[in-house]
Amino acid sequence: HPTDKKPVGHRLALQALRKVYGQRGVIADGPAYRRCERTGNALRVFFDGAENGLELRGGDMGAFEVAGEDGAFVRASAVSGTGAHGKGTLLVSSPEVPEPCAVRYAWKAYCGVPLYGADGLPAPPFLGSV
């Protein structure tokens, strides 16, 4: 159980307003994985619900991992995307994987969750591939 109950209660209240009472304009979910594509030696990860941008909080925390064709996941770093697809995307890479083809986030029980939408709601775990 989380020690700080207020954020959990706030998130549940947002879910109720949006999904039970049908209030439009209420953001009730964090950014959700949509797809990824290879960009050089990184994967650009696209999200739904990230129109206002993404925030990486608290450092690396070991939450991001990438894998090559061999399927072996290794720790990766993530930075906010730039350029035409920048807002609402991340670039995830590791020097150990020169041609990544899969990415996962918050896949292990002991990692932190540094990825949030600009509205302050956390992203759920995901697994994606090109």
N, C-alpha and C positions, 0 to 999 in steps of 0.2 A: 504494500500500500504506500502511496506517496505521502511524504511527511507534510508537504504543503498542499492542503486540500482546496484552497481557493482557486488556483488555475484549473483544476479538474472540474470544480463546480461551475466555473465560468464557461468552460467548453461545453459542458452538458446543457447549460442554459441556452447557449447559442444553437446547439443542435435542436432543442425543443422549439425555440422561436422559428427556426427555418423549416424543420421537417414536420413538426406537429401542428404549429399554428400558421404555417405557410407565409411567414413574413418575408417578402422579397427584399433584396438589398442587404440581408444579414449574411455575413460571411461566417459559415459554420465549420468549414473544413480547412485544413492546411493544404499546401501545394501537393498535388498527387502526380506521380510519374505518368507521363504520356508515352514517350518514346525516346530513343537515343540514336545518334549517328556518329560515325567515326569522323574526326576532324584532326588530321595529322596523327600524332601519337596519343591523342586524347579522345574521350567520348563526350560529345555535347548532349546533355540530358535536358529534355523538354518536359515542362510540367503544366498540368491544368490547374487553374486557380492561383496562378502566380502573376497575374496581369499587373499587379502593383510592385512586382519584384520579389527577390529572395534575400534572406539574411543568413549568413553563416555566423553562428555565435559560439563562443567558448573554445575556439581553436579546432584542431583536427579531430581529437577524441577517438580516432580509429573507426569511425562510422562508415567511411567509404572504402570500397574494394573494387578492383577490376580484375578481369581474367582475359587471357589470350585464348587461342584455339585449343590449348591443352586443358582448359577448364579450371586451372588452379588459380584461385583468388588470392590476391595480395593486397596489402594496405595501399590506399591511394590518397591523393590530395585533391581537393576540390576548390575551384575559384569561380566567382561569378562570371558568367559569359559576357563577351563584349561583341561589338559589331552589330550587324543587322539582326541577329537572333539573340542578342545579349540579354535583354530584360526577360526575366523568367526562365533563364537557362543556367546550367552549370557546366564547366569543363572539368572532367574528372580524369586523372592520369596517374601513372606510376612509372618511374624510370625502369622498373623491372619488367614492364610489359610494353614493348615498343609498338605492338599492334593489338590494342584491346578490342574485344568483341562482346564483352559482358560487363555489367556494372551492378553492384548491389549496395544498399544503404541500410544501416541499423539492423544488420542481419544477425548479429551476435547479441546475446543477452547482456553482455557486460560493457557494451560501448555506449557512449553518450549520444545525444541527438542534437547536433548543432544546426540542423537545417530548419528554417522557419520561413513562413510567408511574411511579407511586409506588415501584415495585420497582426503578427505575433503568434499565429497558430503553427504548431509543429507539423512537419511532413511525416507521413507514415513510412514504415519500411517498404522497400521495393527491390525487385530484381528485374533487370531488363537486358536485352541483347540486340545487336544489330543484325 
